[in-house]
Amino acid sequence: MNIEGSEKEIFSENYKNWLPKTKSMLIELHDGKNAGCSKAVFKSVNEYDFAVAETAPYGVLFTKEGVYRAWYAKWYKEEIYNPNINKDRFPTFYLDNEK
């Protein structure tokens, strides 16, 4: 979403109709053009269990916590944990219980 400062209006009114149906969204915030954009976005996404999945110069990626958590646990276990952790030294890890 790159709407040059209109984030404040989009996330201040009528978002309760569409935001609960949204799984992920990439939003470029423009507080310099319209003060309060970030505050409106973060306030509304906090009502619907979103996590910040990524931040970048071009925006913030919000993803539903359940979707992000499942993806992150799988990725971390397969790409970081399994290939790099000495199982003799660390036989159990919290991700061992993740599905």
FENHUBEL-V431264 format. One record per backbone hydrogen bond with DSSP energy under -1.0 kcal/mol. CO is the residue of the C=O (numbers start at 1). NH is the residue of the N-H. Records with the same first field share a line. If there is no record, write none. Layout:
CO=NH, NH
This chain:
1=28
3=6
6=10
7=11
9=13
15=19
18=21
19=22
23=64
25=62
27=60
30=33, 34
34=37
36=40
37=41
38=42
39=43
40=44
41=45
42=46
44=47
45=48, 50
49=65
51=63
54=61
56=59
59=56
60=27
61=53, 54
62=25
63=51
64=68
65=69
66=70
67=71
68=72
69=73
70=74
71=75
72=76
73=77
74=78
75=79
76=80, 81
77=82
80=84
81=85
86=90
93=96
94=97
95=98
